[in-house]
């Protein structure tokens, strides 16, 4: 499945008109995002999981300038556990 995500990232880069490494998820990022969605799905309606992932994506885009993505994801996961855990 990571190959499909890489293909999607490449298509989105094409829309941006430039490469962007932030669109390619590392194994650690995938794990953190999947853990986040599991916390949300098990702590509320399952439909909230993809919506929470989208919100975290927006958060990282707004907050992420110069900050490591893994730190932002860890903060978001902690917040999700507090709200949904």
Biopython code that builds the backbone (N, CA, C, O; Angstrom):
import numpy as np
from Bio.PDB.StructureBuilder import StructureBuilder

atoms = [
    (1, "UNK", "N", (0.800, -1.213, 0.000)),
    (1, "UNK", "CA", (0.000, 0.000, 0.000)),
    (1, "UNK", "C", (0.840, 1.273, 0.000)),
    (1, "UNK", "O", (0.388, 2.281, -0.543)),
    (2, "UNK", "N", (2.048, 1.278, 0.586)),
    (2, "UNK", "CA", (2.844, 2.506, 0.513)),
    (2, "UNK", "C", (3.099, 2.952, -0.928)),
    (2, "UNK", "O", (3.235, 4.148, -1.187)),
    (3, "UNK", "N", (3.164, 1.998, -1.872)),
    (3, "UNK", "CA", (3.386, 2.376, -3.268)),
    (3, "UNK", "C", (2.238, 3.236, -3.783)),
    (3, "UNK", "O", (2.458, 4.207, -4.507)),
    (4, "UNK", "N", (1.024, 2.880, -3.411)),
    (4, "UNK", "CA", (-0.137, 3.667, -3.834)),
    (4, "UNK", "C", (-0.083, 5.074, -3.236)),
    (4, "UNK", "O", (-0.420, 6.051, -3.903)),
    (5, "UNK", "N", (0.338, 5.167, -1.987)),
    (5, "UNK", "CA", (0.469, 6.485, -1.359)),
    (5, "UNK", "C", (1.554, 7.305, -2.027)),
    (5, "UNK", "O", (1.417, 8.518, -2.183)),
    (6, "UNK", "N", (2.638, 6.643, -2.423)),
    (6, "UNK", "CA", (3.700, 7.356, -3.140)),
    (6, "UNK", "C", (3.206, 7.859, -4.493)),
    (6, "UNK", "O", (3.568, 8.954, -4.922)),
    (7, "UNK", "N", (2.376, 7.052, -5.166)),
    (7, "UNK", "CA", (1.823, 7.495, -6.456)),
    (7, "UNK", "C", (0.892, 8.685, -6.254)),
    (7, "UNK", "O", (0.901, 9.627, -7.047)),
    (8, "UNK", "N", (0.089, 8.644, -5.192)),
    (8, "UNK", "CA", (-0.786, 9.781, -4.894)),
    (8, "UNK", "C", (0.054, 11.023, -4.586)),
    (8, "UNK", "O", (-0.261, 12.115, -5.058)),
    (9, "UNK", "N", (1.108, 10.863, -3.807)),
    (9, "UNK", "CA", (1.989, 11.995, -3.497)),
    (9, "UNK", "C", (2.578, 12.576, -4.777)),
    (9, "UNK", "O", (2.666, 13.795, -4.921)),
    (10, "UNK", "N", (2.980, 11.714, -5.702)),
    (10, "UNK", "CA", (3.549, 12.192, -6.969)),
    (10, "UNK", "C", (2.517, 12.973, -7.772)),
    (10, "UNK", "O", (2.849, 13.986, -8.388)),
    (11, "UNK", "N", (1.270, 12.514, -7.772)),
    (11, "UNK", "CA", (0.210, 13.239, -8.490)),
    (11, "UNK", "C", (-0.033, 14.602, -7.843)),
    (11, "UNK", "O", (-0.227, 15.597, -8.540)),
    (12, "UNK", "N", (-0.023, 14.644, -6.517)),
    (12, "UNK", "CA", (-0.226, 15.920, -5.822)),
    (12, "UNK", "C", (0.943, 16.868, -6.066)),
    (12, "UNK", "O", (0.747, 18.075, -6.206)),
    (13, "UNK", "N", (2.158, 16.324, -6.119)),
    (13, "UNK", "CA", (3.321, 17.152, -6.464)),
    (13, "UNK", "C", (3.151, 17.747, -7.857)),
    (13, "UNK", "O", (3.492, 18.905, -8.100)),
    (14, "UNK", "N", (2.623, 16.942, -8.754)),
    (14, "UNK", "CA", (2.386, 17.416, -10.111)),
    (14, "UNK", "C", (1.423, 18.603, -10.102)),
    (14, "UNK", "O", (1.614, 19.573, -10.836)),
    (15, "UNK", "N", (0.406, 18.518, -9.277)),
    (15, "UNK", "CA", (-0.547, 19.629, -9.169)),
    (15, "UNK", "C", (0.119, 20.873, -8.587)),
    (15, "UNK", "O", (-0.209, 21.999, -8.961)),
    (16, "UNK", "N", (1.060, 20.653, -7.663)),
    (16, "UNK", "CA", (1.798, 21.786, -7.082)),
    (16, "UNK", "C", (2.776, 22.392, -8.077)),
    (16, "UNK", "O", (3.144, 23.562, -7.970)),
    (17, "UNK", "N", (3.194, 21.578, -9.052)),
    (17, "UNK", "CA", (4.163, 22.042, -10.021)),
    (17, "UNK", "C", (5.602, 21.968, -9.535)),
    (17, "UNK", "O", (6.504, 22.531, -10.155)),
    (18, "UNK", "N", (5.811, 21.275, -8.429)),
    (18, "UNK", "CA", (7.153, 21.130, -7.881)),
    (18, "UNK", "C", (7.179, 19.949, -6.914)),
    (18, "UNK", "O", (6.156, 19.594, -6.329)),
    (19, "UNK", "N", (8.351, 19.347, -6.751)),
    (19, "UNK", "CA", (8.467, 18.263, -5.774)),
    (19, "UNK", "C", (8.316, 18.804, -4.357)),
    (19, "UNK", "O", (8.688, 19.943, -4.076)),
    (20, "UNK", "N", (7.775, 17.990, -3.480)),
    (20, "UNK", "CA", (7.647, 18.379, -2.077)),
    (20, "UNK", "C", (7.777, 17.130, -1.217)),
    (20, "UNK", "O", (6.879, 16.289, -1.192)),
    (21, "UNK", "N", (8.883, 17.014, -0.524)),
    (21, "UNK", "CA", (9.162, 15.837, 0.296)),
    (21, "UNK", "C", (8.122, 15.639, 1.393)),
    (21, "UNK", "O", (7.937, 14.521, 1.873)),
    (22, "UNK", "N", (7.443, 16.709, 1.794)),
    (22, "UNK", "CA", (6.438, 16.590, 2.852)),
    (22, "UNK", "C", (5.256, 15.713, 2.435)),
    (22, "UNK", "O", (4.531, 15.195, 3.285)),
    (23, "UNK", "N", (5.067, 15.553, 1.142)),
    (23, "UNK", "CA", (3.943, 14.735, 0.674)),
    (23, "UNK", "C", (4.242, 13.237, 0.734)),
    (23, "UNK", "O", (3.326, 12.419, 0.645)),
    (24, "UNK", "N", (5.493, 12.879, 0.881)),
    (24, "UNK", "CA", (5.875, 11.467, 0.944)),
    (24, "UNK", "C", (5.999, 11.055, 2.408)),
    (24, "UNK", "O", (6.821, 11.602, 3.144)),
    (25, "UNK", "N", (5.192, 10.101, 2.824)),
    (25, "UNK", "CA", (5.169, 9.686, 4.224)),
    (25, "UNK", "C", (6.241, 8.646, 4.507)),
    (25, "UNK", "O", (6.390, 7.672, 3.769)),
    (26, "UNK", "N", (6.980, 8.864, 5.580)),
    (26, "UNK", "CA", (7.938, 7.860, 6.029)),
    (26, "UNK", "C", (7.163, 6.734, 6.723)),
    (26, "UNK", "O", (5.980, 6.881, 7.033)),
    (27, "UNK", "N", (7.830, 5.635, 6.955)),
    (27, "UNK", "CA", (7.196, 4.527, 7.680)),
    (27, "UNK", "C", (6.760, 4.986, 9.071)),
    (27, "UNK", "O", (5.704, 4.587, 9.562)),
    (28, "UNK", "N", (7.576, 5.820, 9.694)),
    (28, "UNK", "CA", (7.239, 6.327, 11.029)),
    (28, "UNK", "C", (6.011, 7.231, 10.978)),
    (28, "UNK", "O", (5.151, 7.163, 11.856)),
    (29, "UNK", "N", (5.928, 8.076, 9.954)),
    (29, "UNK", "CA", (4.761, 8.948, 9.806)),
    (29, "UNK", "C", (3.502, 8.122, 9.588)),
    (29, "UNK", "O", (2.466, 8.397, 10.192)),
    (30, "UNK", "N", (3.587, 7.108, 8.726)),
    (30, "UNK", "CA", (2.420, 6.243, 8.479)),
    (30, "UNK", "C", (1.970, 5.580, 9.769)),
    (30, "UNK", "O", (0.776, 5.513, 10.059)),
    (31, "UNK", "N", (2.928, 5.092, 10.540)),
    (31, "UNK", "CA", (2.592, 4.437, 11.805)),
    (31, "UNK", "C", (1.899, 5.412, 12.753)),
    (31, "UNK", "O", (0.891, 5.068, 13.369)),
    (32, "UNK", "N", (2.430, 6.612, 12.872)),
    (32, "UNK", "CA", (1.844, 7.609, 13.771)),
    (32, "UNK", "C", (0.437, 8.003, 13.327)),
    (32, "UNK", "O", (-0.458, 8.145, 14.159)),
    (33, "UNK", "N", (0.241, 8.178, 12.035)),
    (33, "UNK", "CA", (-1.080, 8.562, 11.527)),
    (33, "UNK", "C", (-2.081, 7.430, 11.724)),
    (33, "UNK", "O", (-3.227, 7.669, 12.105)),
    (34, "UNK", "N", (-1.651, 6.205, 11.465)),
    (34, "UNK", "CA", (-2.540, 5.056, 11.681)),
    (34, "UNK", "C", (-2.881, 4.886, 13.159)),
    (34, "UNK", "O", (-4.007, 4.523, 13.499)),
    (35, "UNK", "N", (-1.921, 5.146, 14.031)),
    (35, "UNK", "CA", (-2.195, 5.079, 15.464)),
    (35, "UNK", "C", (-3.193, 6.162, 15.868)),
    (35, "UNK", "O", (-4.107, 5.912, 16.654)),
    (36, "UNK", "N", (-3.011, 7.360, 15.329)),
    (36, "UNK", "CA", (-3.941, 8.449, 15.593)),
    (36, "UNK", "C", (-5.356, 8.070, 15.159)),
    (36, "UNK", "O", (-6.309, 8.254, 15.915)),
    (37, "UNK", "N", (-5.491, 7.544, 13.947)),
    (37, "UNK", "CA", (-6.830, 7.208, 13.463)),
    (37, "UNK", "C", (-7.435, 6.048, 14.250)),
    (37, "UNK", "O", (-8.653, 5.985, 14.418)),
    (38, "UNK", "N", (-6.596, 5.128, 14.735)),
    (38, "UNK", "CA", (-7.110, 4.032, 15.565)),
    (38, "UNK", "C", (-7.653, 4.565, 16.890)),
    (38, "UNK", "O", (-8.715, 4.144, 17.348)),
    (39, "UNK", "N", (-6.914, 5.499, 17.505)),
    (39, "UNK", "CA", (-7.364, 6.098, 18.764)),
    (39, "UNK", "C", (-8.715, 6.782, 18.559)),
    (39, "UNK", "O", (-9.634, 6.610, 19.360)),
    (40, "UNK", "N", (-8.826, 7.549, 17.491)),
    (40, "UNK", "CA", (-10.070, 8.271, 17.217)),
    (40, "UNK", "C", (-11.203, 7.296, 16.900)),
    (40, "UNK", "O", (-12.309, 7.436, 17.424)),
    (41, "UNK", "N", (-10.933, 6.313, 16.049)),
    (41, "UNK", "CA", (-11.981, 5.365, 15.639)),
    (41, "UNK", "C", (-12.499, 4.552, 16.819)),
    (41, "UNK", "O", (-13.692, 4.254, 16.886)),
    (42, "UNK", "N", (-11.624, 4.191, 17.743)),
    (42, "UNK", "CA", (-12.059, 3.387, 18.882)),
    (42, "UNK", "C", (-12.644, 4.227, 20.014)),
    (42, "UNK", "O", (-13.313, 3.698, 20.903)),
    (43, "UNK", "N", (-12.393, 5.532, 19.980)),
    (43, "UNK", "CA", (-12.905, 6.400, 21.033)),
    (43, "UNK", "C", (-14.126, 7.200, 20.637)),
    (43, "UNK", "O", (-14.662, 7.962, 21.442)),
    (44, "UNK", "N", (-14.573, 7.032, 19.389)),
    (44, "UNK", "CA", (-15.739, 7.776, 18.907)),
    (44, "UNK", "C", (-16.312, 7.033, 17.709)),
    (44, "UNK", "O", (-16.026, 5.855, 17.495)),
    (45, "UNK", "N", (-17.114, 7.730, 16.943)),
    (45, "UNK", "CA", (-17.611, 7.137, 15.702)),
    (45, "UNK", "C", (-16.438, 6.942, 14.754)),
    (45, "UNK", "O", (-15.561, 7.801, 14.656)),
    (46, "UNK", "N", (-16.422, 5.817, 14.060)),
    (46, "UNK", "CA", (-15.320, 5.514, 13.138)),
    (46, "UNK", "C", (-15.153, 6.585, 12.063)),
    (46, "UNK", "O", (-14.041, 6.833, 11.595)),
    (47, "UNK", "N", (-16.245, 7.211, 11.679)),
    (47, "UNK", "CA", (-16.159, 8.223, 10.625)),
    (47, "UNK", "C", (-15.326, 9.432, 11.052)),
    (47, "UNK", "O", (-14.909, 10.225, 10.208)),
    (48, "UNK", "N", (-15.086, 9.576, 12.344)),
    (48, "UNK", "CA", (-14.254, 10.689, 12.808)),
    (48, "UNK", "C", (-12.772, 10.473, 12.512)),
    (48, "UNK", "O", (-12.007, 11.438, 12.496)),
    (49, "UNK", "N", (-12.348, 9.230, 12.276)),
    (49, "UNK", "CA", (-10.925, 8.935, 12.080)),
    (49, "UNK", "C", (-10.333, 9.647, 10.861)),
    (49, "UNK", "O", (-9.322, 10.334, 11.010)),
    (50, "UNK", "N", (-10.914, 9.517, 9.662)),
    (50, "UNK", "CA", (-10.320, 10.239, 8.536)),
    (50, "UNK", "C", (-10.442, 11.756, 8.679)),
    (50, "UNK", "O", (-9.586, 12.502, 8.202)),
    (51, "UNK", "N", (-11.498, 12.201, 9.332)),
    (51, "UNK", "CA", (-11.660, 13.642, 9.546)),
    (51, "UNK", "C", (-10.594, 14.163, 10.503)),
    (51, "UNK", "O", (-10.063, 15.257, 10.310)),
    (52, "UNK", "N", (-10.283, 13.387, 11.523)),
    (52, "UNK", "CA", (-9.216, 13.768, 12.457)),
    (52, "UNK", "C", (-7.871, 13.798, 11.742)),
    (52, "UNK", "O", (-7.059, 14.692, 11.979)),
    (53, "UNK", "N", (-7.634, 12.824, 10.868)),
    (53, "UNK", "CA", (-6.382, 12.809, 10.101)),
    (53, "UNK", "C", (-6.278, 14.061, 9.232)),
    (53, "UNK", "O", (-5.202, 14.645, 9.105)),
    (54, "UNK", "N", (-7.380, 14.465, 8.644)),
    (54, "UNK", "CA", (-7.388, 15.679, 7.834)),
    (54, "UNK", "C", (-7.079, 16.898, 8.698)),
    (54, "UNK", "O", (-6.288, 17.757, 8.308)),
    (55, "UNK", "N", (-7.707, 16.970, 9.875)),
    (55, "UNK", "CA", (-7.435, 18.092, 10.782)),
    (55, "UNK", "C", (-5.967, 18.143, 11.182)),
    (55, "UNK", "O", (-5.373, 19.220, 11.236)),
    (56, "UNK", "N", (-5.386, 16.993, 11.460)),
    (56, "UNK", "CA", (-3.974, 16.946, 11.821)),
    (56, "UNK", "C", (-3.115, 17.384, 10.638)),
    (56, "UNK", "O", (-2.096, 18.051, 10.823)),
    (57, "UNK", "N", (-3.517, 17.017, 9.439)),
    (57, "UNK", "CA", (-2.808, 17.485, 8.250)),
    (57, "UNK", "C", (-2.832, 18.996, 8.131)),
    (57, "UNK", "O", (-1.822, 19.628, 7.820)),
    (58, "UNK", "N", (-3.988, 19.559, 8.381)),
    (58, "UNK", "CA", (-4.080, 21.024, 8.357)),
    (58, "UNK", "C", (-3.207, 21.649, 9.436)),
    (58, "UNK", "O", (-2.511, 22.637, 9.200)),
    (59, "UNK", "N", (-3.259, 21.054, 10.623)),
    (59, "UNK", "CA", (-2.439, 21.544, 11.742)),
    (59, "UNK", "C", (-0.963, 21.526, 11.369)),
    (59, "UNK", "O", (-0.260, 22.514, 11.578)),
    (60, "UNK", "N", (-0.490, 20.417, 10.821)),
    (60, "UNK", "CA", (0.928, 20.339, 10.476)),
    (60, "UNK", "C", (1.282, 21.326, 9.369)),
    (60, "UNK", "O", (2.383, 21.876, 9.363)),
    (61, "UNK", "N", (0.365, 21.555, 8.435)),
    (61, "UNK", "CA", (0.628, 22.522, 7.361)),
    (61, "UNK", "C", (0.728, 23.939, 7.922)),
    (61, "UNK", "O", (1.581, 24.720, 7.503)),
    (62, "UNK", "N", (-0.144, 24.260, 8.864)),
    (62, "UNK", "CA", (-0.147, 25.607, 9.434)),
    (62, "UNK", "C", (0.992, 25.820, 10.421)),
    (62, "UNK", "O", (1.556, 26.911, 10.506)),
    (63, "UNK", "N", (1.322, 24.790, 11.153)),
    (63, "UNK", "CA", (2.296, 24.899, 12.239)),
    (63, "UNK", "C", (3.682, 24.410, 11.848)),
    (63, "UNK", "O", (4.670, 24.715, 12.517)),
    (64, "UNK", "N", (3.749, 23.653, 10.766)),
    (64, "UNK", "CA", (4.934, 22.868, 10.481)),
    (64, "UNK", "C", (6.156, 23.564, 9.969)),
    (64, "UNK", "O", (7.194, 22.914, 9.838)),
    (65, "UNK", "N", (6.114, 24.820, 9.672)),
    (65, "UNK", "CA", (7.270, 25.480, 9.094)),
    (65, "UNK", "C", (8.460, 25.379, 10.033)),
    (65, "UNK", "O", (8.480, 25.970, 11.112)),
    (66, "UNK", "N", (9.448, 24.615, 9.592)),
    (66, "UNK", "CA", (10.669, 24.478, 10.370)),
    (66, "UNK", "C", (10.595, 23.522, 11.541)),
    (66, "UNK", "O", (11.588, 23.346, 12.246)),
    (67, "UNK", "N", (9.452, 22.898, 11.770)),
    (67, "UNK", "CA", (9.327, 21.965, 12.877)),
    (67, "UNK", "C", (9.308, 20.534, 12.344)),
    (67, "UNK", "O", (8.714, 20.270, 11.298)),
    (68, "UNK", "N", (9.949, 19.616, 13.053)),
    (68, "UNK", "CA", (9.950, 18.225, 12.606)),
    (68, "UNK", "C", (8.535, 17.640, 12.612)),
    (68, "UNK", "O", (7.786, 17.792, 13.577)),
    (69, "UNK", "N", (8.195, 16.975, 11.520)),
    (69, "UNK", "CA", (6.849, 16.417, 11.388)),
    (69, "UNK", "C", (6.567, 15.394, 12.480)),
    (69, "UNK", "O", (5.436, 15.297, 12.956)),
    (70, "UNK", "N", (7.581, 14.629, 12.883)),
    (70, "UNK", "CA", (7.345, 13.612, 13.904)),
    (70, "UNK", "C", (6.950, 14.244, 15.236)),
    (70, "UNK", "O", (6.147, 13.669, 15.972)),
    (71, "UNK", "N", (7.493, 15.408, 15.558)),
    (71, "UNK", "CA", (7.115, 16.100, 16.790)),
    (71, "UNK", "C", (5.679, 16.603, 16.706)),
    (71, "UNK", "O", (4.926, 16.512, 17.676)),
    (72, "UNK", "N", (5.305, 17.131, 15.551)),
    (72, "UNK", "CA", (3.927, 17.603, 15.370)),
    (72, "UNK", "C", (2.940, 16.448, 15.450)),
    (72, "UNK", "O", (1.879, 16.577, 16.061)),
    (73, "UNK", "N", (3.284, 15.320, 14.838)),
    (73, "UNK", "CA", (2.406, 14.148, 14.905)),
    (73, "UNK", "C", (2.303, 13.615, 16.330)),
    (73, "UNK", "O", (1.228, 13.188, 16.750)),
    (74, "UNK", "N", (3.391, 13.633, 17.071)),
    (74, "UNK", "CA", (3.359, 13.180, 18.465)),
    (74, "UNK", "C", (2.449, 14.072, 19.298)),
    (74, "UNK", "O", (1.686, 13.578, 20.129)),
    (75, "UNK", "N", (2.525, 15.380, 19.082)),
    (75, "UNK", "CA", (1.633, 16.305, 19.797)),
    (75, "UNK", "C", (0.176, 16.032, 19.450)),
    (75, "UNK", "O", (-0.682, 16.004, 20.332)),
    (76, "UNK", "N", (-0.101, 15.830, 18.165)),
    (76, "UNK", "CA", (-1.476, 15.569, 17.723)),
    (76, "UNK", "C", (-1.985, 14.251, 18.288)),
    (76, "UNK", "O", (-3.148, 14.156, 18.681)),
    (77, "UNK", "N", (-1.129, 13.234, 18.334)),
    (77, "UNK", "CA", (-1.530, 11.950, 18.896)),
    (77, "UNK", "C", (-1.840, 12.085, 20.381)),
    (77, "UNK", "O", (-2.811, 11.501, 20.863)),
    (78, "UNK", "N", (-1.035, 12.842, 21.108)),
    (78, "UNK", "CA", (-1.301, 13.078, 22.528)),
    (78, "UNK", "C", (-2.638, 13.783, 22.715)),
    (78, "UNK", "O", (-3.407, 13.437, 23.612)),
    (79, "UNK", "N", (-2.911, 14.763, 21.877)),
    (79, "UNK", "CA", (-4.196, 15.467, 21.956)),
    (79, "UNK", "C", (-5.361, 14.524, 21.632)),
    (79, "UNK", "O", (-6.401, 14.576, 22.289)),
    (80, "UNK", "N", (-5.193, 13.672, 20.632)),
    (80, "UNK", "CA", (-6.248, 12.722, 20.271)),
    (80, "UNK", "C", (-6.508, 11.752, 21.409)),
    (80, "UNK", "O", (-7.658, 11.423, 21.700)),
    (81, "UNK", "N", (-5.442, 11.292, 22.056)),
    (81, "UNK", "CA", (-5.636, 10.378, 23.198)),
    (81, "UNK", "C", (-6.381, 11.079, 24.327)),
    (81, "UNK", "O", (-7.210, 10.468, 25.001)),
    (82, "UNK", "N", (-6.091, 12.353, 24.531)),
    (82, "UNK", "CA", (-6.785, 13.105, 25.581)),
    (82, "UNK", "C", (-8.263, 13.265, 25.247)),
    (82, "UNK", "O", (-9.116, 13.124, 26.123)),
    (83, "UNK", "N", (-8.567, 13.555, 23.999)),
    (83, "UNK", "CA", (-9.956, 13.796, 23.598)),
    (83, "UNK", "C", (-10.734, 12.498, 23.424)),
    (83, "UNK", "O", (-11.879, 12.402, 23.866)),
    (84, "UNK", "N", (-10.131, 11.503, 22.788)),
    (84, "UNK", "CA", (-10.856, 10.294, 22.411)),
    (84, "UNK", "C", (-10.484, 9.060, 23.226)),
    (84, "UNK", "O", (-11.199, 8.058, 23.206)),
    (85, "UNK", "N", (-9.357, 9.134, 23.946)),
    (85, "UNK", "CA", (-8.808, 7.951, 24.599)),
    (85, "UNK", "C", (-9.485, 7.554, 25.840)),
    (85, "UNK", "O", (-9.097, 6.568, 26.467)),
]
sb = StructureBuilder()
sb.init_structure("model")
sb.init_model(0)
sb.init_chain("A")
sb.init_seg("    ")
for serial, (resi, resn, name, xyz) in enumerate(atoms, 1):
    if name == "N":
        sb.init_residue(resn, " ", resi, " ")
    sb.init_atom(name, np.array(xyz, "f"), 0.0, 1.0, " ", f" {name:<3s}", serial, name[0])
structure = sb.get_structure()
